[in-house]
Amino acid sequence: MDAVVAVYENWGIGRDGTQPVVLSADRRHFRAITGNGAVIYGRRTLLDFPGGKPLPGRCNAVLTRRTDFSVPGAIVCRSPQAAILATQEYEDCFVIGGESVYRQMLPYCRRVFLTRIYLAPACDAFFPDLDASEAWEITEQSERLEENGISYAFFTYTRKE
Ligand SMILES: NC(=O)c1ccc[n+]([C@@H]2O[C@H](COP(=O)([O-])OP(=O)(O)OC[C@H]3O[C@@H](n4cnc5c(N)ncnc54)[C@H](OP(=O)(O)O)[C@@H]3O)[C@@H](O)[C@H]2O)c1
């Protein structure tokens, strides 16, 4: 299992339930990585998807503690373990947010596909600082790219053996 995330310079990932700065190149990158695999995410992240709907073409596992929640096109899971079970037939499975789900499921992830956006907008949701962690190392890194004057780069962090 891997994680996919876009982080700002301060490891922020969101504010008020959404991402304050979104790059279309990052959206394309996200689609290419997640492909036809499975994605696991929290109910609040679902609210931020286009139309509040699950992502097409992928197996969607949505985490919620609510017992009255259902959404067409997604498997509703009441724990990280249930989400892992629900997606286990998929070779490619990605944890895609938000903060609470990343924090709980990062221990199950081998790689993090991370887009670094070189801006520091105010955020209220954060990703763990992988550079400050002994457990992770950068194994791939693109050159710095630019979209509409905003610098960004793609990184792969891999859990150390
Ligand atoms: N930059 C990025 O790549 C990226 C990606 C995704 C999201 N985000 C941002 O992250 C923010 C949202 O993060 P968040 O932490 O507030 O919300 P979240 O992780 O998306 O969803 C939280 C919800 O997930 C459910 N949940 C969490 N842990 C659970 C567990 N152990 N068992 C069952 N259900 C569980 C709960 O739903 P119930 O309340 O229904 O019980 C909880 O309220 C937004 O700002 C979003 O834009 C950024």
The ligand as an SDF file (V2000), in Angstrom:
LIG
                    3D

 48 52  0  0  0  0  0  0  0  0999 V2000
   -3.1600   17.8000   -0.2420 N   0  0  0  0  0  0  0  0  0  0  0  0
   -3.6290   16.5680   -0.4120 C   0  0  0  0  0  0  0  0  0  0  0  0
   -3.0660   15.7380   -1.1180 O   0  0  0  0  0  0  0  0  0  0  0  0
   -4.9200   16.1950    0.2800 C   0  0  0  0  0  0  0  0  0  0  0  0
   -5.5110   14.9530    0.0450 C   0  0  0  0  0  0  0  0  0  0  0  0
   -6.6990   14.6360    0.7080 C   0  0  0  0  0  0  0  0  0  0  0  0
   -7.2620   15.5480    1.5810 C   0  0  0  0  0  0  0  0  0  0  0  0
   -6.6440   16.7300    1.7920 N   0  0  0  0  0  0  0  0  0  0  0  0
   -7.1960   17.7000    2.7470 C   0  0  0  0  0  0  0  0  0  0  0  0
   -7.2770   17.1200    4.0310 O   0  0  0  0  0  0  0  0  0  0  0  0
   -8.3390   17.7660    4.7380 C   0  0  0  0  0  0  0  0  0  0  0  0
   -9.2700   16.7270    5.3070 C   0  0  0  0  0  0  0  0  0  0  0  0
   -8.5870   15.9680    6.2910 O   0  0  0  0  0  0  0  0  0  0  0  0
   -9.3660   15.5280    7.6330 P   0  0  0  0  0  0  0  0  0  0  0  0
   -8.3690   14.8640    8.5120 O   0  0  0  0  0  0  0  0  0  0  0  0
  -10.1190   16.6970    8.1350 O   0  0  0  0  0  0  0  0  0  0  0  0
  -10.4800   14.5330    7.0890 O   0  0  0  0  0  0  0  0  0  0  0  0
  -10.4290   13.0710    6.3940 P   0  0  0  0  0  0  0  0  0  0  0  0
   -9.2560   12.3150    6.9400 O   0  0  0  0  0  0  0  0  0  0  0  0
  -10.5600   13.2060    4.9350 O   0  0  0  0  0  0  0  0  0  0  0  0
  -11.7950   12.4520    6.9140 O   0  0  0  0  0  0  0  0  0  0  0  0
  -12.0100   12.3500    8.2910 C   0  0  0  0  0  0  0  0  0  0  0  0
  -13.1810   11.4370    8.5240 C   0  0  0  0  0  0  0  0  0  0  0  0
  -12.8310   10.0940    8.1630 O   0  0  0  0  0  0  0  0  0  0  0  0
  -13.4960    9.2020    9.0410 C   0  0  0  0  0  0  0  0  0  0  0  0
  -12.4970    8.4310    9.7910 N   0  0  0  0  0  0  0  0  0  0  0  0
  -11.2490    8.8150   10.1520 C   0  0  0  0  0  0  0  0  0  0  0  0
  -10.6420    7.8290   10.8440 N   0  0  0  0  0  0  0  0  0  0  0  0
  -11.5370    6.8060   10.9320 C   0  0  0  0  0  0  0  0  0  0  0  0
  -11.4880    5.5200   11.5400 C   0  0  0  0  0  0  0  0  0  0  0  0
  -10.4110    5.0760   12.2150 N   0  0  0  0  0  0  0  0  0  0  0  0
  -12.5850    4.7460   11.4290 N   0  0  0  0  0  0  0  0  0  0  0  0
  -13.6730    5.1550   10.7590 C   0  0  0  0  0  0  0  0  0  0  0  0
  -13.7770    6.3720   10.1610 N   0  0  0  0  0  0  0  0  0  0  0  0
  -12.7090    7.1860   10.2590 C   0  0  0  0  0  0  0  0  0  0  0  0
  -14.3410   10.0490    9.9720 C   0  0  0  0  0  0  0  0  0  0  0  0
  -15.5870   10.2090    9.3100 O   0  0  0  0  0  0  0  0  0  0  0  0
  -16.9710   10.4780   10.1220 P   0  0  0  0  0  0  0  0  0  0  0  0
  -16.8530   11.8780   10.6460 O   0  0  0  0  0  0  0  0  0  0  0  0
  -18.0240   10.3350    9.0800 O   0  0  0  0  0  0  0  0  0  0  0  0
  -17.0500    9.4320   11.2000 O   0  0  0  0  0  0  0  0  0  0  0  0
  -13.5840   11.3520    9.9830 C   0  0  0  0  0  0  0  0  0  0  0  0
  -14.3560   12.4760   10.3580 O   0  0  0  0  0  0  0  0  0  0  0  0
   -9.0410   18.6830    3.7470 C   0  0  0  0  0  0  0  0  0  0  0  0
   -8.5630   20.0000    3.9010 O   0  0  0  0  0  0  0  0  0  0  0  0
   -8.6000   18.1170    2.4030 C   0  0  0  0  0  0  0  0  0  0  0  0
   -8.6130   19.0910    1.3870 O   0  0  0  0  0  0  0  0  0  0  0  0
   -5.5010   17.0770    1.1530 C   0  0  0  0  0  0  0  0  0  0  0  0
  1  2  1  0
  2  3  2  0
  2  4  1  0
  4  5  1  0
  4 48  2  0
  5  6  2  0
  6  7  1  0
  7  8  2  0
  8  9  1  0
  8 48  1  0
  9 10  1  0
  9 46  1  0
 10 11  1  0
 11 12  1  0
 11 44  1  0
 12 13  1  0
 13 14  1  0
 14 15  2  0
 14 16  1  0
 14 17  1  0
 17 18  1  0
 18 19  2  0
 18 20  1  0
 18 21  1  0
 21 22  1  0
 22 23  1  0
 23 24  1  0
 23 42  1  0
 24 25  1  0
 25 26  1  0
 25 36  1  0
 26 27  1  0
 26 35  1  0
 27 28  2  0
 28 29  1  0
 29 30  1  0
 29 35  2  0
 30 31  1  0
 30 32  2  0
 32 33  1  0
 33 34  2  0
 34 35  1  0
 36 37  1  0
 36 42  1  0
 37 38  1  0
 38 39  2  0
 38 40  1  0
 38 41  1  0
 42 43  1  0
 44 45  1  0
 44 46  1  0
 46 47  1  0
M  CHG  2   8   1  16  -1
M  END
$$$$
